[in-house]
Amino acid sequence: MDYNGLLNLGTELGCQLMASGAEISRVEDSIQRLMQAYGISNAHVFAIPNCLMVSLTPPTGEPITRICRIPAHGTDLDHLELCNALCRTLCQDTPPLEQALAQVSLVPDGRPIYSDRAIILGHFLVGAFFTPFFGGNLLDSLCGGLCGVSIALSTRLLRHIAGSSAFFRTLLSAAVSSLLAQLLVHFGNAGNADAITVGALMLLVPGVSLTTSMREFMAGDMVSGVTRLAESVLTATAIALGTGAALALGQFL
């Protein structure tokens, strides 16, 4: 048995699971099951949202460990399902390690690649359809869609700027959207700036990360839960700071 190859197999599969947004308990359980399928019962797995550590002790008695850092990622349910299916297949068939590693490396990225037009249209529709929930009329909905487009454009532009973090991207996108909503109301194109602003900002609300953090807490993964909760709080803080700065600037102007 090539124990280094087996360790690489478990680490690579775990990294792909985490990069697709899988919860920590799923990642650790999948790697444990894979190791047991190949005859390793003393494997240890520890994962947090941006790091994965896998360790096992071969019969020689010298433990070996792999550590992998996970870059910033979102949620890709298609890719997650592909990795889950592959893990079940490997646990059932236990092919040779070279073949298993090849299968893991060939897992297609399920993340769809949308055109710029599709992304802008999606932001427009989200902003337009959320605005009536907060008291906006038809004209306010159209303005909310335009504010959603401003979020898409500003986020895309800031992503290409070196050193632009997710916190500042969210802060500046929220500020641009809120300022545009005030301008549209000021020039008589809409009447409810609050509904327009909140409807467009729903694009930035960290609902997925907050829900995932609660799930991690309930599963007993406190470190991961705290990490994701802190990420949600920082994102909400960025939204509040950007919106507040734009509202203050609008009143000043």
C-alpha positions as CSV (number, residue, x, y, z in Angstrom):
1,M,0.0,0.0,0.0
2,D,1.3,3.4,-1.0
3,Y,0.3,5.3,2.2
4,N,1.5,8.7,0.8
5,G,-0.6,8.2,-2.2
6,L,-3.6,7.3,-0.1
7,L,-3.0,10.4,2.0
8,N,-2.8,12.5,-1.1
9,L,-6.1,10.9,-2.3
10,G,-8.0,11.8,0.8
11,T,-6.5,15.3,1.0
12,E,-7.3,16.1,-2.6
13,L,-10.9,14.8,-2.3
14,G,-11.4,16.8,0.9
15,C,-10.0,20.0,-0.6
16,Q,-12.4,19.7,-3.5
17,L,-15.3,19.1,-1.1
18,M,-14.4,22.1,1.0
19,A,-13.8,24.3,-2.1
20,S,-17.4,23.5,-3.2
21,G,-18.8,24.7,0.1
22,A,-19.4,21.4,1.9
23,E,-19.9,21.6,5.7
24,I,-17.1,20.5,7.9
25,S,-18.8,17.3,9.2
26,R,-19.4,16.1,5.6
27,V,-15.7,16.6,4.7
28,E,-14.3,14.9,7.8
29,D,-16.8,12.0,7.5
30,S,-16.1,11.5,3.8
31,I,-12.3,11.3,4.3
32,Q,-12.7,8.9,7.2
33,R,-14.9,6.6,5.2
34,L,-12.4,6.7,2.3
35,M,-9.5,5.8,4.6
36,Q,-11.5,2.9,6.2
37,A,-12.4,1.6,2.7
38,Y,-8.7,1.3,2.0
39,G,-8.0,-0.4,5.3
40,I,-6.8,2.5,7.4
41,S,-8.7,2.7,10.7
42,N,-6.5,5.2,12.5
43,A,-6.8,8.2,10.2
44,H,-7.4,11.6,11.8
45,V,-9.0,14.5,10.0
46,F,-9.3,18.1,11.2
47,A,-10.9,20.8,9.0
48,I,-11.8,24.4,9.3
49,P,-13.2,26.6,6.4
50,N,-9.7,27.5,5.1
51,C,-7.5,24.6,6.2
52,L,-7.6,20.8,6.0
53,M,-5.3,18.4,7.9
54,V,-5.2,14.7,7.4
55,S,-3.0,12.3,9.2
56,L,-2.6,8.5,9.3
57,T,-0.2,6.0,10.8
58,P,1.0,3.2,8.6
59,P,2.1,-0.2,10.0
60,T,5.7,1.1,10.1
61,G,4.7,3.3,13.0
62,E,5.8,6.7,11.5
63,P,2.7,9.0,11.2
64,I,2.4,11.0,8.0
65,T,0.4,14.2,7.7
66,R,-0.8,16.5,4.9
67,I,-1.9,20.1,5.4
68,C,-3.8,22.0,2.7
69,R,-4.9,25.6,2.8
70,I,-8.3,26.3,1.1
71,P,-8.6,29.6,-0.7
72,A,-11.6,31.8,-0.4
73,H,-14.6,30.0,-2.0
74,G,-18.3,30.1,-2.3
75,T,-20.9,27.3,-2.6
76,D,-21.2,25.1,-5.7
77,L,-23.8,22.4,-5.1
78,D,-23.2,20.7,-8.5
79,H,-19.5,20.2,-7.8
80,L,-20.3,19.1,-4.3
81,E,-22.7,16.4,-5.6
82,L,-20.0,15.2,-8.1
83,C,-17.5,14.9,-5.3
84,N,-20.0,13.1,-3.0
85,A,-20.8,10.6,-5.8
86,L,-17.1,10.0,-6.5
87,C,-16.4,9.4,-2.8
88,R,-19.2,6.8,-2.6
89,T,-17.9,5.1,-5.7
90,L,-14.3,5.0,-4.4
91,C,-15.4,3.6,-1.0
92,Q,-17.5,0.9,-2.8
93,D,-15.0,-0.1,-5.5
94,T,-11.6,0.8,-3.9
95,P,-9.8,1.0,-7.3
96,P,-5.9,1.3,-7.4
97,L,-4.6,4.5,-5.9
98,E,-3.3,5.8,-9.3
99,Q,-6.7,5.3,-10.9
100,A,-8.5,6.8,-7.9
101,L,-6.3,9.9,-8.0
102,A,-6.9,10.3,-11.7
103,Q,-10.6,10.1,-11.1
104,V,-10.4,12.8,-8.4
105,S,-8.3,15.1,-10.6
106,L,-10.7,14.7,-13.5
107,V,-13.8,15.7,-11.6
108,P,-15.3,18.5,-13.7
109,D,-15.9,21.8,-12.1
110,G,-19.7,22.0,-11.9
111,R,-19.7,25.8,-11.5
112,P,-21.4,27.3,-14.5
113,I,-19.7,30.1,-16.3
114,Y,-22.2,32.9,-17.0
115,S,-21.7,35.7,-19.4
116,D,-21.4,39.3,-18.2
117,R,-24.9,40.0,-19.6
118,A,-26.4,37.1,-17.6
119,I,-24.7,38.3,-14.4
120,I,-26.0,41.8,-14.8
121,L,-29.5,40.6,-15.7
122,G,-29.5,38.4,-12.6
123,H,-28.5,41.3,-10.4
124,F,-31.2,43.5,-12.0
125,L,-33.9,40.9,-11.4
126,V,-32.9,40.3,-7.8
127,G,-32.9,44.0,-7.0
128,A,-36.2,44.6,-8.8
129,F,-38.1,41.7,-7.2
130,F,-36.9,42.4,-3.7
131,T,-37.8,46.1,-3.7
132,P,-41.7,45.5,-3.6
133,F,-41.2,43.4,-0.4
134,F,-40.1,46.5,1.4
135,G,-42.9,48.8,0.2
136,G,-41.7,49.9,-3.3
137,N,-43.9,50.3,-6.3
138,L,-43.3,49.4,-9.9
139,L,-41.0,52.4,-10.6
140,D,-39.1,51.7,-7.4
141,S,-38.6,48.1,-8.5
142,L,-37.0,49.3,-11.8
143,C,-34.7,51.6,-9.8
144,G,-33.9,48.8,-7.4
145,G,-32.9,46.7,-10.4
146,L,-30.6,49.5,-11.6
147,C,-29.0,49.6,-8.1
148,G,-28.5,45.9,-8.4
149,V,-26.7,46.4,-11.7
150,S,-24.5,49.0,-10.0
151,I,-23.5,46.3,-7.4
152,A,-22.7,43.8,-10.1
153,L,-20.5,46.4,-12.0
154,S,-18.7,47.7,-8.9
155,T,-18.1,44.2,-7.5
156,R,-16.7,43.1,-10.8
157,L,-14.5,46.2,-11.2
158,L,-13.1,46.0,-7.6
159,R,-12.3,42.3,-8.0
160,H,-9.7,43.1,-10.6
161,I,-8.0,45.6,-8.3
162,A,-5.0,44.1,-6.6
163,G,-5.4,43.8,-2.9
164,S,-9.2,44.4,-2.9
165,S,-10.6,42.2,-0.1
166,A,-14.1,40.9,0.1
167,F,-14.8,43.3,3.0
168,F,-13.9,46.4,1.0
169,R,-15.7,45.1,-2.1
170,T,-18.9,44.7,-0.1
171,L,-18.5,48.1,1.6
172,L,-17.9,50.0,-1.6
173,S,-20.6,48.1,-3.5
174,A,-23.1,48.9,-0.8
175,A,-22.0,52.6,-0.9
176,V,-22.4,52.9,-4.7
177,S,-25.8,51.2,-4.6
178,S,-27.1,53.4,-1.8
179,L,-25.8,56.6,-3.4
180,L,-27.4,55.7,-6.7
181,A,-30.8,55.1,-5.0
182,Q,-30.7,58.5,-3.4
183,L,-29.8,60.1,-6.8
184,L,-32.7,58.3,-8.5
185,V,-35.1,59.6,-5.9
186,H,-33.6,63.1,-5.9
187,F,-34.1,63.5,-9.7
188,G,-37.7,62.3,-9.4
189,N,-37.4,58.8,-10.9
190,A,-38.7,57.0,-7.8
191,G,-40.2,57.9,-4.4
192,N,-39.1,55.3,-1.8
193,A,-35.3,55.4,-1.4
194,D,-35.5,53.0,1.6
195,A,-37.2,50.3,-0.3
196,I,-34.8,50.7,-3.3
197,T,-31.8,50.6,-1.1
198,V,-32.8,47.6,1.0
199,G,-34.0,45.7,-2.0
200,A,-30.7,46.1,-3.8
201,L,-28.6,45.3,-0.7
202,M,-30.3,41.9,-0.4
203,L,-27.7,40.9,-3.1
204,L,-25.0,41.4,-0.5
205,V,-26.6,39.9,2.6
206,P,-24.6,36.9,3.8
207,G,-27.5,34.5,4.2
208,V,-25.7,31.3,3.1
209,S,-22.7,31.8,5.4
210,L,-24.9,32.6,8.4
211,T,-27.1,29.6,7.8
212,T,-24.0,27.4,7.4
213,S,-22.5,28.7,10.7
214,M,-25.7,27.7,12.5
215,R,-25.5,24.3,11.0
216,E,-21.8,24.0,12.1
217,F,-22.8,24.9,15.6
218,M,-25.5,22.3,15.7
219,A,-23.1,19.7,14.4
220,G,-20.6,20.5,17.2
221,D,-18.0,22.1,14.9
222,M,-17.5,25.2,17.1
223,V,-14.3,26.5,15.4
224,S,-15.9,26.4,12.0
225,G,-19.2,27.9,13.2
226,V,-17.4,30.8,14.9
227,T,-15.3,31.4,11.7
228,R,-18.4,31.5,9.4
229,L,-20.3,33.6,11.9
230,A,-17.4,36.1,12.1
231,E,-17.4,36.2,8.3
232,S,-21.2,36.9,8.3
233,V,-20.8,39.7,10.9
234,L,-17.9,41.3,8.9
235,T,-20.0,41.3,5.8
236,A,-23.0,42.8,7.6
237,T,-20.7,45.4,9.0
238,A,-19.4,46.3,5.6
239,I,-22.9,46.7,4.3
240,A,-23.8,48.9,7.2
241,L,-20.7,51.1,6.9
242,G,-21.0,51.5,3.1
243,T,-24.7,52.3,3.3
244,G,-24.3,54.7,6.2
245,A,-21.5,56.5,4.5
246,A,-23.6,56.9,1.3
247,L,-26.6,58.1,3.2
248,A,-24.5,60.7,5.0
249,L,-22.9,61.8,1.8
250,G,-26.2,62.1,0.1
251,Q,-27.7,64.3,2.8
252,F,-24.6,66.5,2.7
253,L,-24.8,66.9,-1.0
